Amino acid sequence: MAEQSSAQHELATLIVDSLNLETVTADQIDPDAPLFGGDLGLDSIDALEIALAVSKRYGFQLRSDNPENRKIFTSLRTLSEHVEQHRAV
Protein backbone atom coordinates (compact mmCIF):
# COMPACT_ATOMS: atom_id res chain seq x y z
CA MET A 1 0.00 0.00 0.00
CA ALA A 2 1.25 3.47 -0.88
CA GLU A 3 1.74 5.91 1.96
CA GLN A 4 -0.80 8.71 2.33
CA SER A 5 0.25 12.35 2.09
CA SER A 6 -1.01 14.62 4.86
CA ALA A 7 -3.69 16.01 2.51
CA GLN A 8 -4.80 12.48 1.63
CA HIS A 9 -4.92 11.49 5.29
CA GLU A 10 -7.05 14.54 6.12
CA LEU A 11 -9.44 13.63 3.30
CA ALA A 12 -9.49 9.94 4.30
CA THR A 13 -10.41 10.97 7.84
CA LEU A 14 -13.20 13.15 6.47
CA ILE A 15 -14.52 10.21 4.40
CA VAL A 16 -14.42 7.79 7.33
CA ASP A 17 -16.11 10.30 9.65
CA SER A 18 -18.77 11.53 7.21
CA LEU A 19 -19.75 8.00 6.16
CA ASN A 20 -19.51 6.57 9.69
CA LEU A 21 -17.32 3.74 8.43
CA GLU A 22 -16.93 1.34 11.32
CA THR A 23 -14.72 -1.31 9.74
CA VAL A 24 -12.13 1.02 8.19
CA THR A 25 -9.79 3.64 9.61
CA ALA A 26 -8.39 6.55 7.60
CA ASP A 27 -4.95 4.90 7.70
CA GLN A 28 -6.32 1.79 5.99
CA ILE A 29 -7.48 3.60 2.85
CA ASP A 30 -4.93 2.98 0.10
CA PRO A 31 -4.47 6.23 -1.88
CA ASP A 32 -4.48 4.27 -5.16
CA ALA A 33 -7.28 1.79 -4.42
CA PRO A 34 -10.67 2.39 -6.06
CA LEU A 35 -13.06 4.31 -3.81
CA PHE A 36 -16.06 2.64 -5.45
CA GLY A 37 -16.42 -1.02 -6.29
CA GLY A 38 -13.37 -1.86 -4.18
CA ASP A 39 -12.74 -2.92 -0.60
CA LEU A 40 -14.56 0.09 0.86
CA GLY A 41 -17.85 -0.92 -0.75
CA LEU A 42 -18.93 2.67 -1.37
CA ASP A 43 -21.88 3.51 -3.62
CA SER A 44 -23.44 6.55 -5.29
CA ILE A 45 -25.14 7.67 -2.06
CA ASP A 46 -21.71 7.65 -0.40
CA ALA A 47 -20.40 9.81 -3.26
CA LEU A 48 -23.07 12.40 -2.45
CA GLU A 49 -22.14 12.31 1.23
CA ILE A 50 -18.45 12.75 0.39
CA ALA A 51 -19.26 15.65 -1.96
CA LEU A 52 -21.29 17.36 0.78
CA ALA A 53 -18.54 16.86 3.37
CA VAL A 54 -15.89 18.17 0.96
CA SER A 55 -17.94 21.28 0.17
CA LYS A 56 -18.40 22.03 3.88
CA ARG A 57 -14.75 21.43 4.75
CA TYR A 58 -12.96 22.88 1.73
CA GLY A 59 -15.35 25.59 0.53
CA PHE A 60 -16.14 24.47 -3.03
CA GLN A 61 -18.82 22.35 -4.68
CA LEU A 62 -18.30 18.92 -6.19
CA ARG A 63 -21.13 19.11 -8.69
CA SER A 64 -23.07 15.98 -9.63
CA ASP A 65 -23.20 17.09 -13.28
CA ASN A 66 -19.41 17.39 -13.60
CA PRO A 67 -18.31 15.11 -16.47
CA GLU A 68 -14.98 14.60 -14.65
CA ASN A 69 -16.60 12.97 -11.58
CA ARG A 70 -15.70 9.42 -12.60
CA LYS A 71 -12.05 10.49 -12.78
CA ILE A 72 -12.21 12.68 -9.66
CA PHE A 73 -13.69 9.88 -7.53
CA THR A 74 -11.40 7.14 -8.88
CA SER A 75 -9.28 6.93 -5.74
CA LEU A 76 -8.28 8.83 -2.62
CA ARG A 77 -5.28 10.16 -4.58
CA THR A 78 -7.37 11.58 -7.46
CA LEU A 79 -9.97 13.06 -5.11
CA SER A 80 -7.25 14.62 -2.97
CA GLU A 81 -5.55 16.14 -6.03
CA HIS A 82 -8.86 17.65 -7.12
CA VAL A 83 -9.49 19.06 -3.64
CA GLU A 84 -6.00 20.56 -3.49
CA GLN A 85 -6.53 22.29 -6.85
CA HIS A 86 -9.93 23.74 -5.97
CA ARG A 87 -10.07 24.31 -2.21
CA ALA A 88 -10.73 27.79 -0.92
CA VAL A 89 -7.60 29.22 0.64
Chimera marker file (.cmm) of the C-alpha trace (Angstrom):
<marker_set name="trace">
<marker id="1" x="0.000" y="0.000" z="0.000" r="1" g="1" b="0" radius="0.5"/>
<marker id="2" x="1.245" y="3.469" z="-0.876" r="1" g="1" b="0" radius="0.5"/>
<marker id="3" x="1.735" y="5.906" z="1.961" r="1" g="1" b="0" radius="0.5"/>
<marker id="4" x="-0.796" y="8.712" z="2.327" r="1" g="1" b="0" radius="0.5"/>
<marker id="5" x="0.246" y="12.354" z="2.094" r="1" g="1" b="0" radius="0.5"/>
<marker id="6" x="-1.010" y="14.624" z="4.864" r="1" g="1" b="0" radius="0.5"/>
<marker id="7" x="-3.694" y="16.011" z="2.513" r="1" g="1" b="0" radius="0.5"/>
<marker id="8" x="-4.801" y="12.476" z="1.626" r="1" g="1" b="0" radius="0.5"/>
<marker id="9" x="-4.924" y="11.486" z="5.287" r="1" g="1" b="0" radius="0.5"/>
<marker id="10" x="-7.049" y="14.542" z="6.124" r="1" g="1" b="0" radius="0.5"/>
<marker id="11" x="-9.443" y="13.633" z="3.303" r="1" g="1" b="0" radius="0.5"/>
<marker id="12" x="-9.495" y="9.940" z="4.296" r="1" g="1" b="0" radius="0.5"/>
<marker id="13" x="-10.406" y="10.967" z="7.844" r="1" g="1" b="0" radius="0.5"/>
<marker id="14" x="-13.202" y="13.153" z="6.468" r="1" g="1" b="0" radius="0.5"/>
<marker id="15" x="-14.517" y="10.215" z="4.405" r="1" g="1" b="0" radius="0.5"/>
<marker id="16" x="-14.417" y="7.789" z="7.334" r="1" g="1" b="0" radius="0.5"/>
<marker id="17" x="-16.113" y="10.299" z="9.651" r="1" g="1" b="0" radius="0.5"/>
<marker id="18" x="-18.770" y="11.531" z="7.215" r="1" g="1" b="0" radius="0.5"/>
<marker id="19" x="-19.753" y="8.001" z="6.161" r="1" g="1" b="0" radius="0.5"/>
<marker id="20" x="-19.514" y="6.571" z="9.686" r="1" g="1" b="0" radius="0.5"/>
<marker id="21" x="-17.317" y="3.741" z="8.429" r="1" g="1" b="0" radius="0.5"/>
<marker id="22" x="-16.926" y="1.343" z="11.319" r="1" g="1" b="0" radius="0.5"/>
<marker id="23" x="-14.725" y="-1.308" z="9.744" r="1" g="1" b="0" radius="0.5"/>
<marker id="24" x="-12.131" y="1.019" z="8.192" r="1" g="1" b="0" radius="0.5"/>
<marker id="25" x="-9.789" y="3.640" z="9.609" r="1" g="1" b="0" radius="0.5"/>
<marker id="26" x="-8.392" y="6.547" z="7.601" r="1" g="1" b="0" radius="0.5"/>
<marker id="27" x="-4.948" y="4.904" z="7.699" r="1" g="1" b="0" radius="0.5"/>
<marker id="28" x="-6.316" y="1.788" z="5.987" r="1" g="1" b="0" radius="0.5"/>
<marker id="29" x="-7.478" y="3.597" z="2.845" r="1" g="1" b="0" radius="0.5"/>
<marker id="30" x="-4.926" y="2.982" z="0.098" r="1" g="1" b="0" radius="0.5"/>
<marker id="31" x="-4.471" y="6.228" z="-1.884" r="1" g="1" b="0" radius="0.5"/>
<marker id="32" x="-4.479" y="4.272" z="-5.164" r="1" g="1" b="0" radius="0.5"/>
<marker id="33" x="-7.278" y="1.792" z="-4.420" r="1" g="1" b="0" radius="0.5"/>
<marker id="34" x="-10.674" y="2.391" z="-6.059" r="1" g="1" b="0" radius="0.5"/>
<marker id="35" x="-13.058" y="4.310" z="-3.813" r="1" g="1" b="0" radius="0.5"/>
<marker id="36" x="-16.060" y="2.635" z="-5.447" r="1" g="1" b="0" radius="0.5"/>
<marker id="37" x="-16.422" y="-1.023" z="-6.290" r="1" g="1" b="0" radius="0.5"/>
<marker id="38" x="-13.371" y="-1.856" z="-4.183" r="1" g="1" b="0" radius="0.5"/>
<marker id="39" x="-12.741" y="-2.920" z="-0.600" r="1" g="1" b="0" radius="0.5"/>
<marker id="40" x="-14.562" y="0.091" z="0.855" r="1" g="1" b="0" radius="0.5"/>
<marker id="41" x="-17.854" y="-0.918" z="-0.749" r="1" g="1" b="0" radius="0.5"/>
<marker id="42" x="-18.930" y="2.668" z="-1.370" r="1" g="1" b="0" radius="0.5"/>
<marker id="43" x="-21.885" y="3.506" z="-3.622" r="1" g="1" b="0" radius="0.5"/>
<marker id="44" x="-23.443" y="6.554" z="-5.292" r="1" g="1" b="0" radius="0.5"/>
<marker id="45" x="-25.136" y="7.670" z="-2.064" r="1" g="1" b="0" radius="0.5"/>
<marker id="46" x="-21.705" y="7.648" z="-0.402" r="1" g="1" b="0" radius="0.5"/>
<marker id="47" x="-20.397" y="9.812" z="-3.257" r="1" g="1" b="0" radius="0.5"/>
<marker id="48" x="-23.074" y="12.404" z="-2.452" r="1" g="1" b="0" radius="0.5"/>
<marker id="49" x="-22.142" y="12.307" z="1.234" r="1" g="1" b="0" radius="0.5"/>
<marker id="50" x="-18.451" y="12.753" z="0.389" r="1" g="1" b="0" radius="0.5"/>
<marker id="51" x="-19.264" y="15.649" z="-1.960" r="1" g="1" b="0" radius="0.5"/>
<marker id="52" x="-21.287" y="17.360" z="0.783" r="1" g="1" b="0" radius="0.5"/>
<marker id="53" x="-18.545" y="16.856" z="3.374" r="1" g="1" b="0" radius="0.5"/>
<marker id="54" x="-15.891" y="18.168" z="0.961" r="1" g="1" b="0" radius="0.5"/>
<marker id="55" x="-17.936" y="21.280" z="0.167" r="1" g="1" b="0" radius="0.5"/>
<marker id="56" x="-18.399" y="22.032" z="3.878" r="1" g="1" b="0" radius="0.5"/>
<marker id="57" x="-14.745" y="21.433" z="4.752" r="1" g="1" b="0" radius="0.5"/>
<marker id="58" x="-12.961" y="22.878" z="1.728" r="1" g="1" b="0" radius="0.5"/>
<marker id="59" x="-15.353" y="25.586" z="0.526" r="1" g="1" b="0" radius="0.5"/>
<marker id="60" x="-16.143" y="24.466" z="-3.031" r="1" g="1" b="0" radius="0.5"/>
<marker id="61" x="-18.821" y="22.354" z="-4.678" r="1" g="1" b="0" radius="0.5"/>
<marker id="62" x="-18.297" y="18.922" z="-6.188" r="1" g="1" b="0" radius="0.5"/>
<marker id="63" x="-21.128" y="19.105" z="-8.692" r="1" g="1" b="0" radius="0.5"/>
<marker id="64" x="-23.072" y="15.980" z="-9.635" r="1" g="1" b="0" radius="0.5"/>
<marker id="65" x="-23.201" y="17.090" z="-13.279" r="1" g="1" b="0" radius="0.5"/>
<marker id="66" x="-19.412" y="17.394" z="-13.599" r="1" g="1" b="0" radius="0.5"/>
<marker id="67" x="-18.310" y="15.113" z="-16.469" r="1" g="1" b="0" radius="0.5"/>
<marker id="68" x="-14.982" y="14.597" z="-14.647" r="1" g="1" b="0" radius="0.5"/>
<marker id="69" x="-16.605" y="12.966" z="-11.584" r="1" g="1" b="0" radius="0.5"/>
<marker id="70" x="-15.701" y="9.420" z="-12.596" r="1" g="1" b="0" radius="0.5"/>
<marker id="71" x="-12.048" y="10.488" z="-12.778" r="1" g="1" b="0" radius="0.5"/>
<marker id="72" x="-12.206" y="12.684" z="-9.660" r="1" g="1" b="0" radius="0.5"/>
<marker id="73" x="-13.686" y="9.883" z="-7.531" r="1" g="1" b="0" radius="0.5"/>
<marker id="74" x="-11.401" y="7.137" z="-8.884" r="1" g="1" b="0" radius="0.5"/>
<marker id="75" x="-9.282" y="6.934" z="-5.737" r="1" g="1" b="0" radius="0.5"/>
<marker id="76" x="-8.276" y="8.830" z="-2.625" r="1" g="1" b="0" radius="0.5"/>
<marker id="77" x="-5.282" y="10.161" z="-4.577" r="1" g="1" b="0" radius="0.5"/>
<marker id="78" x="-7.370" y="11.581" z="-7.461" r="1" g="1" b="0" radius="0.5"/>
<marker id="79" x="-9.969" y="13.056" z="-5.106" r="1" g="1" b="0" radius="0.5"/>
<marker id="80" x="-7.249" y="14.624" z="-2.968" r="1" g="1" b="0" radius="0.5"/>
<marker id="81" x="-5.547" y="16.135" z="-6.030" r="1" g="1" b="0" radius="0.5"/>
<marker id="82" x="-8.864" y="17.650" z="-7.124" r="1" g="1" b="0" radius="0.5"/>
<marker id="83" x="-9.495" y="19.060" z="-3.640" r="1" g="1" b="0" radius="0.5"/>
<marker id="84" x="-6.000" y="20.564" z="-3.488" r="1" g="1" b="0" radius="0.5"/>
<marker id="85" x="-6.529" y="22.287" z="-6.849" r="1" g="1" b="0" radius="0.5"/>
<marker id="86" x="-9.930" y="23.744" z="-5.966" r="1" g="1" b="0" radius="0.5"/>
<marker id="87" x="-10.069" y="24.307" z="-2.205" r="1" g="1" b="0" radius="0.5"/>
<marker id="88" x="-10.730" y="27.786" z="-0.923" r="1" g="1" b="0" radius="0.5"/>
<marker id="89" x="-7.597" y="29.224" z="0.644" r="1" g="1" b="0" radius="0.5"/>
<link id1="1" id2="2" r="1" g="1" b="0" radius="0.2"/>
<link id1="2" id2="3" r="1" g="1" b="0" radius="0.2"/>
<link id1="3" id2="4" r="1" g="1" b="0" radius="0.2"/>
<link id1="4" id2="5" r="1" g="1" b="0" radius="0.2"/>
<link id1="5" id2="6" r="1" g="1" b="0" radius="0.2"/>
<link id1="6" id2="7" r="1" g="1" b="0" radius="0.2"/>
<link id1="7" id2="8" r="1" g="1" b="0" radius="0.2"/>
<link id1="8" id2="9" r="1" g="1" b="0" radius="0.2"/>
<link id1="9" id2="10" r="1" g="1" b="0" radius="0.2"/>
<link id1="10" id2="11" r="1" g="1" b="0" radius="0.2"/>
<link id1="11" id2="12" r="1" g="1" b="0" radius="0.2"/>
<link id1="12" id2="13" r="1" g="1" b="0" radius="0.2"/>
<link id1="13" id2="14" r="1" g="1" b="0" radius="0.2"/>
<link id1="14" id2="15" r="1" g="1" b="0" radius="0.2"/>
<link id1="15" id2="16" r="1" g="1" b="0" radius="0.2"/>
<link id1="16" id2="17" r="1" g="1" b="0" radius="0.2"/>
<link id1="17" id2="18" r="1" g="1" b="0" radius="0.2"/>
<link id1="18" id2="19" r="1" g="1" b="0" radius="0.2"/>
<link id1="19" id2="20" r="1" g="1" b="0" radius="0.2"/>
<link id1="20" id2="21" r="1" g="1" b="0" radius="0.2"/>
<link id1="21" id2="22" r="1" g="1" b="0" radius="0.2"/>
<link id1="22" id2="23" r="1" g="1" b="0" radius="0.2"/>
<link id1="23" id2="24" r="1" g="1" b="0" radius="0.2"/>
<link id1="24" id2="25" r="1" g="1" b="0" radius="0.2"/>
<link id1="25" id2="26" r="1" g="1" b="0" radius="0.2"/>
<link id1="26" id2="27" r="1" g="1" b="0" radius="0.2"/>
<link id1="27" id2="28" r="1" g="1" b="0" radius="0.2"/>
<link id1="28" id2="29" r="1" g="1" b="0" radius="0.2"/>
<link id1="29" id2="30" r="1" g="1" b="0" radius="0.2"/>
<link id1="30" id2="31" r="1" g="1" b="0" radius="0.2"/>
<link id1="31" id2="32" r="1" g="1" b="0" radius="0.2"/>
<link id1="32" id2="33" r="1" g="1" b="0" radius="0.2"/>
<link id1="33" id2="34" r="1" g="1" b="0" radius="0.2"/>
<link id1="34" id2="35" r="1" g="1" b="0" radius="0.2"/>
<link id1="35" id2="36" r="1" g="1" b="0" radius="0.2"/>
<link id1="36" id2="37" r="1" g="1" b="0" radius="0.2"/>
<link id1="37" id2="38" r="1" g="1" b="0" radius="0.2"/>
<link id1="38" id2="39" r="1" g="1" b="0" radius="0.2"/>
<link id1="39" id2="40" r="1" g="1" b="0" radius="0.2"/>
<link id1="40" id2="41" r="1" g="1" b="0" radius="0.2"/>
<link id1="41" id2="42" r="1" g="1" b="0" radius="0.2"/>
<link id1="42" id2="43" r="1" g="1" b="0" radius="0.2"/>
<link id1="43" id2="44" r="1" g="1" b="0" radius="0.2"/>
<link id1="44" id2="45" r="1" g="1" b="0" radius="0.2"/>
<link id1="45" id2="46" r="1" g="1" b="0" radius="0.2"/>
<link id1="46" id2="47" r="1" g="1" b="0" radius="0.2"/>
<link id1="47" id2="48" r="1" g="1" b="0" radius="0.2"/>
<link id1="48" id2="49" r="1" g="1" b="0" radius="0.2"/>
<link id1="49" id2="50" r="1" g="1" b="0" radius="0.2"/>
<link id1="50" id2="51" r="1" g="1" b="0" radius="0.2"/>
<link id1="51" id2="52" r="1" g="1" b="0" radius="0.2"/>
<link id1="52" id2="53" r="1" g="1" b="0" radius="0.2"/>
<link id1="53" id2="54" r="1" g="1" b="0" radius="0.2"/>
<link id1="54" id2="55" r="1" g="1" b="0" radius="0.2"/>
<link id1="55" id2="56" r="1" g="1" b="0" radius="0.2"/>
<link id1="56" id2="57" r="1" g="1" b="0" radius="0.2"/>
<link id1="57" id2="58" r="1" g="1" b="0" radius="0.2"/>
<link id1="58" id2="59" r="1" g="1" b="0" radius="0.2"/>
<link id1="59" id2="60" r="1" g="1" b="0" radius="0.2"/>
<link id1="60" id2="61" r="1" g="1" b="0" radius="0.2"/>
<link id1="61" id2="62" r="1" g="1" b="0" radius="0.2"/>
<link id1="62" id2="63" r="1" g="1" b="0" radius="0.2"/>
<link id1="63" id2="64" r="1" g="1" b="0" radius="0.2"/>
<link id1="64" id2="65" r="1" g="1" b="0" radius="0.2"/>
<link id1="65" id2="66" r="1" g="1" b="0" radius="0.2"/>
<link id1="66" id2="67" r="1" g="1" b="0" radius="0.2"/>
<link id1="67" id2="68" r="1" g="1" b="0" radius="0.2"/>
<link id1="68" id2="69" r="1" g="1" b="0" radius="0.2"/>
<link id1="69" id2="70" r="1" g="1" b="0" radius="0.2"/>
<link id1="70" id2="71" r="1" g="1" b="0" radius="0.2"/>
<link id1="71" id2="72" r="1" g="1" b="0" radius="0.2"/>
<link id1="72" id2="73" r="1" g="1" b="0" radius="0.2"/>
<link id1="73" id2="74" r="1" g="1" b="0" radius="0.2"/>
<link id1="74" id2="75" r="1" g="1" b="0" radius="0.2"/>
<link id1="75" id2="76" r="1" g="1" b="0" radius="0.2"/>
<link id1="76" id2="77" r="1" g="1" b="0" radius="0.2"/>
<link id1="77" id2="78" r="1" g="1" b="0" radius="0.2"/>
<link id1="78" id2="79" r="1" g="1" b="0" radius="0.2"/>
<link id1="79" id2="80" r="1" g="1" b="0" radius="0.2"/>
<link id1="80" id2="81" r="1" g="1" b="0" radius="0.2"/>
<link id1="81" id2="82" r="1" g="1" b="0" radius="0.2"/>
<link id1="82" id2="83" r="1" g="1" b="0" radius="0.2"/>
<link id1="83" id2="84" r="1" g="1" b="0" radius="0.2"/>
<link id1="84" id2="85" r="1" g="1" b="0" radius="0.2"/>
<link id1="85" id2="86" r="1" g="1" b="0" radius="0.2"/>
<link id1="86" id2="87" r="1" g="1" b="0" radius="0.2"/>
<link id1="87" id2="88" r="1" g="1" b="0" radius="0.2"/>
<link id1="88" id2="89" r="1" g="1" b="0" radius="0.2"/>
</marker_set>
